[in-house]
Amino acid sequence: MQSFFHDVFIDNHTHLQGNIEKCDGILRVFSLDPLDANSIPAIVAAGHHFTMGLHPQNIHTMDNAEFKEIAHSHENTLLAIGESGLDKFISIPMEDQKHTFKQQAYLAEEMQKPLIIHCVRSYDEVIQLHKEIQPKKSWIIHGFNRNEYIANSLIEQGIVLSIGKDLLTEHHPLAHVICACKEIPFLLETDGKDIDIEHVYQRCALLLKMDMLELKVLIETHFKQIYGTN
């Protein structure tokens, strides 16, 4: 795994958009569908990381055995499994989503990788599955944008929050959530939206009353703790 220096912004969750470029000041974690595996050499060569999973919308495009084979073929460079998850706003039956989610969660444990989770109106279900599976590796809710009550329910279960563009919205509940997260692991991301990770860091630093270097060190520490990188 790549070694880090403190003067770097870590974008914990983004998507492929055009060319994959090396950025001296930014480390990106690309969320890939297994059909995007041909992008992996360029991602690794540019010094970035990637995760791979079956998004709830795509669970019928590939069976779990085929996904498992692809994931294992990239085991040495794969940072985490995901994004997997549960989404009540899509037409895929929830039981099908849960089945695939559990398969990916168990695969993450088998491979000793964290699990990146896409969660829409399904937090109670994710918490229940976490209690059922009792993973040893971290589960990370990407793009978390809900209130303090839901945040605390996840945090109490040991689930990590990765926070993005909604932190930039004035008077959003995330302002209170991020302050409560100061003493526990959390991550920052863009989710490939039309925002810069620097702006998410700037807003976070303002809310936490930290200078930028201090926040970079904090996020790097969290990143290493969650993913087990050196």
C-alpha positions in Angstrom: 0.0 0.0 0.0 1.0 3.6 -0.6 2.7 5.5 2.3 1.2 8.9 3.1 2.5 12.3 3.9 0.4 14.7 6.0 0.0 17.3 3.2 -2.5 15.3 1.2 -6.3 15.4 0.8 -7.9 11.9 0.9 -11.1 11.5 -1.1 -12.5 8.3 0.4 -15.1 7.7 -2.3 -15.2 8.9 -5.9 -16.1 7.5 -9.4 -14.4 7.3 -12.7 -14.6 10.5 -14.6 -12.4 10.8 -17.7 -8.7 10.2 -17.4 -7.2 8.9 -14.2 -4.4 11.3 -13.3 -1.7 11.3 -10.6 -2.4 14.1 -8.2 0.5 15.0 -5.8 -1.9 16.6 -3.3 -4.9 14.2 -3.5 -5.3 10.5 -2.9 -8.5 9.2 -4.4 -10.4 6.0 -3.7 -12.3 4.9 -6.8 -15.5 2.9 -6.4 -15.6 0.4 -9.2 -18.1 -2.0 -10.6 -16.4 -5.3 -11.5 -17.0 -4.5 -15.1 -14.7 -1.5 -14.7 -11.7 -3.8 -13.7 -9.8 -2.7 -16.9 -9.2 0.7 -15.2 -7.4 -0.8 -12.2 -3.8 -0.7 -13.7 -4.2 3.0 -14.4 -5.6 3.7 -10.9 -2.7 1.9 -9.3 -0.1 3.4 -11.5 -1.4 6.9 -10.6 -1.0 6.1 -6.9 -4.7 6.0 -6.1 -6.8 3.2 -4.5 -9.9 1.3 -5.5 -12.8 -0.6 -4.0 -15.0 -3.0 -5.9 -18.6 -4.2 -5.3 -22.0 -4.9 -6.7 -24.1 -1.7 -6.2 -27.8 -2.6 -5.2 -28.9 -1.4 -8.7 -26.4 -3.9 -10.3 -26.9 -7.0 -8.3 -28.5 -8.9 -11.2 -25.7 -8.1 -13.7 -23.4 -10.7 -12.2 -23.7 -13.6 -9.8 -21.9 -13.7 -6.5 -19.5 -16.5 -7.5 -18.3 -14.5 -10.5 -17.9 -11.4 -8.4 -15.9 -13.3 -5.8 -13.6 -14.6 -8.4 -12.9 -11.2 -9.8 -12.4 -9.7 -6.4 -9.9 -12.4 -5.4 -8.0 -11.8 -8.7 -7.3 -8.2 -7.5 -6.8 -9.1 -3.8 -3.3 -7.6 -3.5 -4.4 -4.1 -4.6 -8.1 -4.1 -3.6 -8.6 -1.7 -0.7 -12.2 -2.7 0.2 -15.3 -4.5 -1.0 -18.1 -2.2 -2.1 -20.0 -0.2 -2.7 -22.5 -2.8 -1.7 -25.7 -1.9 0.1 -29.4 -1.5 0.5 -31.6 1.1 -1.2 -35.4 1.4 -0.7 -35.7 3.9 -3.6 -35.0 1.4 -6.3 -37.1 -1.4 -7.8 -34.8 -4.3 -6.9 -36.6 -6.5 -4.3 -35.2 -5.9 -0.8 -34.7 -9.6 -0.2 -32.5 -9.8 -3.3 -30.5 -6.8 -2.1 -30.1 -8.3 1.4 -28.9 -11.6 0.0 -26.2 -10.0 -2.2 -25.2 -7.6 0.5 -24.7 -10.4 3.0 -22.6 -12.3 0.4 -20.4 -9.3 -0.1 -20.1 -8.7 3.6 -19.0 -12.3 4.2 -16.5 -12.0 1.3 -15.1 -8.8 2.9 -14.5 -10.7 6.1 -13.0 -13.7 4.2 -10.6 -11.3 2.4 -10.0 -9.2 5.6 -11.2 -6.0 3.8 -13.5 -3.3 5.0 -17.0 -3.0 3.4 -18.2 0.2 1.7 -21.9 0.6 2.0 -24.5 2.5 -0.1 -27.5 3.0 2.2 -30.8 4.7 1.3 -33.5 4.7 4.0 -32.2 1.3 5.2 -30.1 2.2 8.3 -32.1 -0.1 10.6 -31.5 -3.0 8.2 -27.8 -2.3 8.0 -27.5 -2.1 11.8 -29.4 -5.4 12.2 -27.1 -7.1 9.6 -24.0 -5.7 11.4 -25.3 -7.3 14.6 -26.0 -10.6 12.8 -22.7 -10.8 10.9 -20.5 -9.2 13.6 -17.7 -8.3 11.2 -14.2 -7.8 12.4 -13.3 -5.4 9.6 -14.9 -1.9 9.4 -18.2 -1.2 7.7 -18.3 2.3 6.2 -21.4 4.2 5.2 -20.4 6.3 2.3 -22.1 9.6 1.5 -23.8 9.8 5.0 -26.2 12.8 5.0 -28.7 12.1 7.8 -29.3 13.4 11.3 -27.5 13.0 14.7 -29.9 10.3 15.9 -29.1 8.0 12.9 -25.4 8.9 13.1 -25.3 8.0 16.7 -27.1 4.7 16.1 -24.5 3.7 13.5 -21.5 4.9 15.5 -22.7 3.0 18.6 -22.7 -0.1 16.4 -19.1 0.6 15.4 -20.0 1.7 11.8 -17.8 4.4 10.3 -19.3 7.5 8.5 -17.9 8.9 5.3 -19.2 12.4 4.7 -19.3 14.4 1.5 -21.0 17.3 -0.3 -23.9 17.8 2.1 -21.5 19.1 4.7 -21.2 22.2 2.4 -24.9 23.0 2.9 -25.6 25.7 5.5 -27.6 24.5 8.5 -27.5 20.9 7.4 -27.7 18.4 10.4 -24.3 17.1 9.3 -22.7 20.2 10.9 -23.7 18.7 14.3 -22.8 15.2 13.2 -19.3 16.1 12.2 -18.6 17.8 15.6 -19.7 14.7 17.4 -17.3 12.7 15.2 -14.2 14.6 16.2 -13.0 11.9 18.6 -13.9 8.9 16.6 -12.9 7.7 13.1 -14.7 9.3 10.1 -13.7 10.0 6.5 -14.4 12.7 3.9 -15.4 12.1 0.2 -16.8 13.7 -3.0 -18.7 10.7 -4.3 -17.6 11.9 -7.8 -19.9 15.0 -7.5 -19.0 18.3 -9.0 -17.1 19.4 -5.9 -13.5 19.5 -4.8 -12.3 17.4 -1.8 -10.4 20.5 -0.7 -13.7 22.3 -0.1 -15.1 19.5 2.0 -11.9 19.6 4.1 -12.2 23.4 4.4 -15.8 23.2 5.7 -14.9 20.3 8.0 -11.9 22.2 9.4 -14.1 25.3 10.1 -16.7 23.3 11.9 -14.2 21.4 14.0 -12.1 24.6 14.6 -9.0 22.9 13.3 -6.3 24.1 11.0 -6.0 22.3 7.7 -2.8 20.4 8.4 -4.3 19.2 11.7 -7.4 17.9 9.9 -5.2 16.2 7.2 -3.3 14.4 9.9 -6.5 13.4 11.6 -8.1 12.0 8.4 -4.9 10.2 7.4 -4.8 8.6 10.9 -8.5 7.5 10.5 -7.8 6.2 7.0 -4.8 4.1 8.2 -6.8 2.8 11.2 -9.8 1.8 9.1 -8.1 0.3 6.1 -4.9 -1.0 7.8 -2.6 0.9 5.4 1.0 1.9 6.2 
